[in-house]
Amino acid sequence: MKNYGIWAVLVVVVVMQGCQSHQTSGQTPAFGLLQSKSFAMTPEQFRVAINQKMTLAGLTTLPPLELNNQFFTVGHIAEQQITLEGKVNADGQLTLLRYRSYLVDEKSLRVAMTLIKNTAQVLPPMVSEQDKDNWIEQVMEDAVASPDNFAEKEVQRHIIYSATSQPNGMFEVSYRILN
């Protein structure tokens, strides 16, 4: 039932902001996260994990993630206006993942929500997928309800989930490690 709530919230956001078309060019040990200040996985490990989930959902998989000065970008995921941005630390471990999406129709909404939830499920901390789903849904709902259109939650020490709903129709969700 809770899934219907987040879908309804996002549909309301899309309707309120208009369907604008816009082109865009167990737990993980806290010691390991604190010591490396990362999600303790490389972009390739993330890509393999998310692609497994995307294949199960019947969606297009991500291509290899090419780093450029510790950053990577993948645009037009599943032929939608969805972009994934990421950052790694000096050791090549992920410290930031961010999705930006213009939710222009039901398909873009479905793809974005699948990516957002599956990303939360494959990243540390190692807690139940249901807990991670609840955390990311709450952050997105809070962002939509906030007068600032922004919300964030520290889901575990140094791990932050955040969401932004912008007036131009862009919805952004981030997973990051505090420095």
Residue pairs with C-beta under 8 A, 6 or more apart in sequence:
2 133
2 134
2 137
5 137
5 141
6 113
6 137
6 140
6 141
7 109
7 113
9 140
9 141
9 144
10 103
10 109
10 113
10 140
10 144
10 171
11 109
12 144
13 103
13 144
13 165
13 171
14 103
14 104
14 109
14 169
17 165
17 167
17 168
17 169
18 169
19 104
19 105
19 169
20 102
20 104
20 168
20 169
21 81
21 102
21 104
22 81
22 102
22 168
22 169
22 170
23 81
24 75
24 76
24 81
24 83
24 100
24 102
25 75
26 126
27 124
27 125
27 126
27 127
27 156
28 40
28 124
28 125
28 126
30 156
30 157
32 40
33 39
33 40
33 124
33 125
33 156
33 157
33 158
33 159
33 177
34 157
34 158
36 89
36 91
36 93
37 89
37 95
37 158
37 177
37 178
37 179
38 88
38 89
38 91
38 93
38 94
38 95
38 177
39 46
39 93
39 94
39 95
39 97
39 123
39 124
39 159
39 175
39 177
40 93
40 124
41 49
41 93
41 94
41 123
41 124
42 88
42 92
42 93
42 94
43 65
43 67
43 72
43 86
43 88
43 92
43 94
44 64
44 65
46 65
46 86
46 94
46 97
46 122
46 123
47 62
47 64
47 65
49 122
50 61
50 62
50 115
50 118
50 119
50 122
51 61
51 62
53 114
53 118
53 121
53 122
54 60
54 61
54 62
54 114
54 115
54 118
55 61
57 114
57 118
59 78
59 111
59 114
60 77
60 78
60 79
62 74
62 77
62 84
63 74
65 72
65 74
65 86
66 72
67 88
67 92
70 87
70 88
70 89
70 90
71 85
71 86
71 87
71 88
72 85
72 86
72 87
72 88
73 83
73 84
73 85
73 86
74 83
74 84
75 83
76 82
76 83
77 83
77 84
77 111
77 115
78 111
80 101
80 107
80 108
80 111
80 112
81 101
81 102
81 104
81 108
82 99
82 100
82 101
82 108
82 111
82 112
82 115
83 99
83 100
83 101
84 97
84 98
84 99
84 115
85 96
85 97
85 98
85 99
85 100
86 94
86 96
86 97
86 98
87 94
87 95
87 96
88 94
88 95
89 95
94 123
95 176
95 177
95 179
96 174
96 175
96 176
96 177
97 119
97 123
97 174
97 175
97 176
98 172
98 173
98 174
98 175
98 176
99 112
99 115
99 116
99 119
99 172
99 173
99 174
100 170
100 171
100 172
101 108
101 112
101 170
101 171
101 172
102 108
102 169
102 170
102 171
103 109
103 112
103 169
103 171
104 169
112 171
116 136
116 140
116 173
117 132
117 133
117 136
119 175
120 132
120 133
120 135
120 136
120 161
120 175
121 129
121 132
121 133
123 159
123 175
124 156
124 159
125 155
125 156
125 159
127 156
132 155
135 153
135 155
135 161
136 161
136 163
136 173
138 153
139 151
139 152
139 153
139 161
139 162
139 163
139 173
140 151
140 163
140 171
140 173
142 151
142 153
142 163
143 149
143 150
143 151
143 162
143 163
143 164
143 165
144 165
149 164
149 165
149 166
149 167
150 162
150 163
150 164
150 165
151 162
151 163
152 160
152 161
152 162
152 163
153 160
153 161
153 162
154 160
154 178
155 161
158 177
158 178
159 175
159 176
159 177
159 178
160 174
160 175
160 176
160 177
160 178
161 173
161 174
161 175
162 173
162 174
162 176
163 171
163 172
163 173
163 174
164 170
164 171
164 172
165 171
165 172
166 172
